[in-house]
Amino acid sequence: MAEQNSIYGGQAVIEGVMFAGRNVHVTAVRKKDGSLDFLEVPKKDIPWVQTLKKIPFVRGIVGIIESSAKGAQHLNFSAESFAEQEGEKDNAVTQQDEKPGFFSNISMILGVAVVGVISFLFGKFVFTLVPAVIEQFLFQNVFSNQILHNLIEGVIKIILLVGYIYFISLTPMIRRLFQYHGAEHKVISAYEAGVQLTVSNVQKFNTLHYRCGSSFIVFTVLIGVVIYSFLHYDGYVERILQRLVLLPVVIGVSYEVLRFTNSLREVPLLRYLGYPGLWLQLLTTKEPEDSQVEVSIASFNRMREAEKRIMEGRA
C-alpha cells in the first residue's frame, strides 16, 4: 500500500517526466538508444520561503515561482539531452548531403525549453491584457453593465486559451509532451490508489488529475471574473491597471480554490467543482504509449529511492 502522507507532483519534459518529492526532484529522459538518463536535484529549503509557503493566499504565488524555476532546470536538462542526440543525427546527415539542420533544431528545442519559465508570464500577462483589449474594443459601446463586460472578457480568455493549446498540440513534439503529461498523471493516480507501479496497472488509470496545473489556469480565469466584478473602473487604462495589480490576488485565491476542490474530489456532489480544470486537461494530456509510461514509472521510482536515501542520511 502506498504511503498517503506524501503528496507528489510532476511535470512532463522533452521525452521524459520530472517528479518532485519533499526533498528531491528527479527527471528521467528516454534516449534514442532506449536507455534512460536521470537528473537528481536535491531540494534546498530556504527558511523564509518555507515560512511564506505556510501562509494562505501567499503560498500559491511562492509555489508557482518555485515550481517554475525548478521546472525550467529540468526542462533544460531534457532539452540538452535531446539536442545532443539531434546534433549527432544532423552531423551524420550533413556528411551525406551537406545540408546542416542542427541550428533549426536548436531553435525549436530552446523554444520548448523556456516554456516552463515564460508560460506563467505569458499566460497571466498576455492572457490578461489581450482579452480585456478585445472586449473593450468590441463591446464598450454596446452596454454599460461592467459585470457583463467581465463575463465576456472571461469567455474571450477561455476561447484564446483553448485555441492556443489546441493548435500547439497539433505539432508532433508538443503532442509527445502531452503524452508524457498523461503518463505522469497516470503514475500519480496509480500510486495514490496504492497499486503496484507496472505498465499494465498504470495504463488502467485516467490521464486527468485534480491537482494539475491545467486546472489552476482555468481557476485563475474563473476566479478573476468573480474578483473583478466587485470593483468599478473608469475607462480602458484603469481597467488594464486594475487587472495587473490584482494578478497576485487572483493567483493566490485560485491556488486555495484548487486545493479546496482537490480535497472534495471524493464527495459525490462537490467533486464537480473541479471539472472545469479536468476539461482543459482533455487538451493538455494525451494517452501515453507503454514506453512513455515506463519512463514515468522509472522517474517516480528513482525519486522515491532518492527520498529514502536522503531521509536515511538525516537519521
C-alpha positions as CSV (number, residue, x, y, z in Angstrom):
1,M,0.0,0.0,0.0
2,A,1.3,3.5,-0.9
3,E,2.2,6.0,1.8
4,Q,-0.5,8.5,1.5
5,N,1.1,11.0,3.8
6,S,3.2,12.3,0.9
7,I,1.9,14.3,-2.0
8,Y,4.0,14.2,-5.1
9,G,3.8,16.4,-8.1
10,G,5.3,16.1,-11.6
11,Q,5.9,17.7,-14.9
12,A,6.3,16.5,-18.5
13,V,9.6,17.3,-20.2
14,I,11.1,16.6,-23.6
15,E,10.9,12.8,-23.9
16,G,10.6,12.3,-20.2
17,V,9.0,13.1,-16.9
18,M,10.0,15.0,-13.8
19,F,8.7,14.1,-10.3
20,A,9.0,16.3,-7.3
21,G,9.3,14.9,-3.8
22,R,9.6,16.6,-0.4
23,N,13.4,16.6,-0.7
24,V,14.4,16.0,-4.3
25,H,13.3,16.5,-7.9
26,V,14.1,13.7,-10.3
27,T,13.8,13.6,-14.1
28,A,14.0,10.6,-16.4
29,V,14.6,11.1,-20.1
30,R,14.4,8.4,-22.8
31,K,17.4,8.4,-25.1
32,K,17.3,7.3,-28.7
33,D,19.2,4.1,-27.8
34,G,16.4,3.2,-25.4
35,S,18.4,3.8,-22.3
36,L,17.3,6.3,-19.6
37,D,19.2,9.4,-18.4
38,F,18.4,10.8,-14.9
39,L,18.8,14.1,-13.2
40,E,18.5,14.3,-9.4
41,V,18.3,17.8,-7.8
42,P,18.1,17.8,-4.0
43,K,15.8,20.4,-2.7
44,K,17.4,23.2,-0.6
45,D,14.9,24.8,1.7
46,I,15.2,28.5,2.4
47,P,13.7,29.3,5.8
48,W,11.8,32.5,4.8
49,V,10.4,30.8,1.7
50,Q,9.2,27.9,3.7
51,T,7.5,30.4,6.1
52,L,5.7,32.1,3.2
53,K,4.6,28.8,1.8
54,K,2.6,28.3,5.1
55,I,0.6,31.5,4.6
56,P,-2.8,31.0,2.8
57,F,-3.1,33.1,-0.4
58,V,0.6,33.8,-0.4
59,R,1.8,30.2,-0.6
60,G,0.2,29.8,-4.1
61,I,2.3,32.7,-5.6
62,V,5.5,31.4,-3.9
63,G,4.8,27.8,-5.0
64,I,4.3,28.8,-8.6
65,I,7.5,30.8,-8.8
66,E,9.4,28.0,-7.1
67,S,8.0,25.3,-9.4
68,S,8.7,27.4,-12.5
69,A,12.3,27.7,-11.5
70,K,12.7,24.0,-10.8
71,G,10.8,23.0,-13.9
72,A,13.0,25.2,-16.1
73,Q,16.1,23.4,-14.8
74,H,14.7,20.0,-15.6
75,L,13.3,21.2,-19.0
76,N,16.8,22.4,-19.9
77,F,18.2,19.0,-18.9
78,S,15.8,17.2,-21.2
79,A,16.4,19.8,-24.0
80,E,20.1,19.4,-23.8
81,S,19.8,15.6,-23.9
82,F,17.5,15.9,-27.0
83,A,19.8,18.5,-28.6
84,E,22.9,16.2,-28.2
85,Q,21.1,13.3,-29.9
86,E,19.7,15.5,-32.7
87,G,23.1,17.1,-33.2
88,E,24.6,13.7,-33.7
89,K,21.9,12.8,-36.2
90,D,22.3,16.1,-38.1
91,N,26.1,15.7,-38.3
92,A,25.6,12.3,-39.9
93,V,23.1,13.9,-42.5
94,T,25.5,16.8,-43.1
95,Q,28.3,14.4,-44.1
96,Q,26.0,12.9,-46.7
97,D,24.2,15.9,-48.2
98,E,25.9,18.9,-46.7
99,K,22.6,20.4,-45.5
100,P,23.0,21.2,-41.8
101,G,19.8,21.4,-39.8
102,F,21.3,21.5,-36.3
103,F,20.6,25.2,-35.7
104,S,17.0,24.9,-36.7
105,N,16.6,22.0,-34.2
106,I,18.3,24.1,-31.5
107,S,15.9,26.9,-32.1
108,M,12.9,24.6,-31.7
109,I,14.4,22.9,-28.6
110,L,15.1,26.2,-26.9
111,G,11.6,27.4,-27.7
112,V,10.2,24.4,-25.8
113,A,12.8,24.5,-23.0
114,V,11.9,28.0,-21.9
115,V,8.2,27.2,-21.8
116,G,8.4,26.4,-18.1
117,V,9.7,29.9,-17.4
118,I,7.6,32.1,-19.7
119,S,4.4,30.2,-19.7
120,F,3.3,31.7,-16.4
121,L,4.1,35.3,-17.5
122,F,2.7,34.7,-21.0
123,G,-0.5,33.1,-19.6
124,K,-1.0,35.8,-16.9
125,F,0.0,39.0,-18.6
126,V,-0.8,38.4,-22.2
127,F,-4.0,36.4,-21.4
128,T,-4.9,39.2,-19.0
129,L,-4.3,42.1,-21.3
130,V,-5.4,40.8,-24.7
131,P,-8.9,39.7,-23.7
132,A,-9.5,43.0,-22.0
133,V,-8.4,44.9,-25.1
134,I,-10.6,42.8,-27.4
135,E,-13.6,43.0,-25.1
136,Q,-13.2,46.8,-24.7
137,F,-12.8,47.3,-28.5
138,L,-15.9,45.2,-29.4
139,F,-18.4,45.8,-26.6
140,Q,-17.5,49.1,-24.9
141,N,-20.4,51.0,-26.6
142,V,-22.8,48.1,-26.7
143,F,-23.9,48.1,-23.0
144,S,-22.7,49.6,-19.7
145,N,-23.0,46.7,-17.3
146,Q,-19.5,46.0,-16.1
147,I,-20.3,42.6,-14.6
148,L,-21.4,41.5,-18.1
149,H,-18.2,43.0,-19.6
150,N,-16.2,40.9,-17.1
151,L,-18.1,37.8,-18.1
152,I,-17.5,38.4,-21.8
153,E,-13.8,39.1,-21.1
154,G,-13.6,35.7,-19.2
155,V,-15.2,33.9,-22.2
156,I,-12.7,35.5,-24.5
157,K,-9.9,34.3,-22.3
158,I,-11.2,30.8,-22.3
159,I,-11.5,30.8,-26.1
160,L,-8.0,32.2,-26.6
161,L,-6.5,29.7,-24.1
162,V,-8.3,26.6,-25.6
163,G,-7.4,27.7,-29.1
164,Y,-3.7,28.3,-28.3
165,I,-3.4,24.9,-26.6
166,Y,-5.3,23.1,-29.3
167,F,-3.1,24.5,-32.1
168,I,0.2,23.8,-30.4
169,S,-0.9,20.3,-29.6
170,L,-1.0,19.6,-33.3
171,T,2.8,19.7,-33.5
172,P,4.5,16.3,-33.1
173,M,6.8,17.5,-30.3
174,I,4.1,19.1,-28.2
175,R,1.8,16.1,-28.7
176,R,4.5,13.8,-27.3
177,L,5.0,16.3,-24.4
178,F,1.3,16.0,-23.7
179,Q,1.5,12.2,-23.8
180,Y,4.2,12.3,-21.1
181,H,1.9,14.6,-19.2
182,G,-0.7,11.9,-19.3
183,A,1.8,9.3,-18.2
184,E,2.8,11.5,-15.3
185,H,-0.8,11.8,-14.2
186,K,-1.4,8.0,-14.5
187,V,1.6,7.2,-12.3
188,I,0.5,9.6,-9.6
189,S,-3.1,8.2,-9.7
190,A,-1.8,4.6,-9.5
191,Y,0.4,5.5,-6.6
192,E,-2.4,7.2,-4.8
193,A,-4.6,4.2,-5.4
194,G,-2.0,2.0,-3.8
195,V,-1.4,-0.4,-6.7
196,Q,1.9,-1.8,-7.9
197,L,3.5,0.5,-10.4
198,T,3.6,-1.7,-13.5
199,V,2.9,-0.5,-17.0
200,S,-0.3,-2.6,-17.3
201,N,-1.6,-1.3,-13.9
202,V,-0.7,2.3,-14.6
203,Q,-2.3,2.3,-18.1
204,K,-5.7,1.5,-16.5
205,F,-5.8,4.9,-14.9
206,N,-7.1,8.2,-16.4
207,T,-4.8,10.9,-17.8
208,L,-6.7,13.5,-15.8
209,H,-5.9,14.6,-12.3
210,Y,-7.4,17.3,-10.0
211,R,-4.1,18.8,-8.9
212,C,-2.8,19.5,-12.4
213,G,-1.5,23.0,-13.3
214,S,-4.0,23.0,-16.2
215,S,-6.8,23.1,-13.6
216,F,-5.1,26.0,-11.9
217,I,-5.0,28.0,-15.2
218,V,-8.8,27.6,-15.6
219,F,-9.4,28.7,-12.0
220,T,-7.4,31.9,-12.5
221,V,-9.8,32.8,-15.3
222,L,-13.0,31.9,-13.4
223,I,-11.8,33.5,-10.1
224,G,-10.6,36.6,-12.0
225,V,-14.1,37.2,-13.3
226,V,-15.6,37.0,-9.8
227,I,-12.9,39.3,-8.2
228,Y,-13.1,41.9,-11.0
229,S,-16.9,42.0,-10.6
230,F,-16.5,43.6,-7.1
231,L,-14.6,46.6,-8.5
232,H,-15.6,49.5,-10.6
233,Y,-13.3,51.0,-13.3
234,D,-13.5,54.2,-15.3
235,G,-12.1,53.8,-18.7
236,Y,-9.8,51.4,-20.5
237,V,-6.5,52.4,-18.8
238,E,-7.9,51.9,-15.3
239,R,-9.4,48.5,-16.3
240,I,-6.0,47.3,-17.5
241,L,-4.1,48.6,-14.5
242,Q,-6.7,47.0,-12.2
243,R,-6.2,43.6,-13.8
244,L,-2.4,43.8,-13.5
245,V,-2.5,45.0,-9.8
246,L,-5.0,42.2,-8.9
247,L,-2.9,39.4,-10.5
248,P,-1.3,38.3,-7.3
249,V,-4.7,38.3,-5.6
250,V,-6.3,36.2,-8.4
251,I,-3.3,33.7,-8.3
252,G,-3.4,33.4,-4.5
253,V,-7.2,32.8,-4.4
254,S,-7.1,30.4,-7.3
255,Y,-4.5,28.3,-5.6
256,E,-6.6,28.0,-2.5
257,V,-9.7,27.1,-4.6
258,L,-7.7,24.4,-6.4
259,R,-6.6,22.9,-3.0
260,F,-10.2,23.0,-1.8
261,T,-11.7,21.3,-4.8
262,N,-9.0,18.6,-4.7
263,S,-9.9,17.9,-1.1
264,L,-13.5,17.4,-2.2
265,R,-13.0,15.2,-5.1
266,E,-14.4,12.2,-3.3
267,V,-17.6,14.0,-2.3
268,P,-20.3,13.0,-4.8
269,L,-21.8,16.4,-5.5
270,L,-18.9,18.8,-4.6
271,R,-16.4,16.9,-6.8
272,Y,-17.9,18.7,-9.8
273,L,-16.2,21.9,-8.7
274,G,-13.0,20.6,-10.1
275,Y,-14.5,19.7,-13.5
276,P,-13.6,22.9,-15.4
277,G,-9.9,22.1,-14.9
278,L,-10.3,18.5,-15.9
279,W,-12.0,19.6,-19.1
280,L,-8.9,21.6,-20.1
281,Q,-6.8,18.6,-19.4
282,L,-8.6,16.9,-22.2
283,L,-6.3,19.1,-24.4
284,T,-3.1,19.2,-22.3
285,T,-2.9,15.4,-21.8
286,K,-2.9,12.6,-24.3
287,E,-2.9,8.8,-23.9
288,P,0.7,7.7,-23.5
289,E,2.5,4.8,-25.1
290,D,3.7,2.0,-22.9
291,S,7.3,3.1,-23.4
292,Q,6.4,6.6,-22.1
293,V,4.7,5.1,-19.1
294,E,7.9,3.1,-18.4
295,V,9.8,6.4,-18.3
296,S,7.3,7.9,-15.9
297,I,7.4,4.9,-13.6
298,A,11.3,4.9,-13.7
299,S,11.3,8.6,-12.8
300,F,8.9,8.1,-9.9
301,N,10.7,5.1,-8.5
302,R,14.0,6.9,-8.7
303,M,12.5,9.9,-6.9
304,R,11.2,7.6,-4.1
305,E,14.6,5.9,-3.8
306,A,16.3,9.3,-3.6
307,E,13.8,10.4,-1.0
308,K,14.6,7.4,1.1
309,R,18.4,7.9,0.8
310,I,18.1,11.5,1.9
311,M,15.9,10.6,4.9
312,E,18.2,7.8,5.9
313,G,21.2,10.2,5.7
314,R,19.5,12.6,8.1
315,A,18.7,9.9,10.6
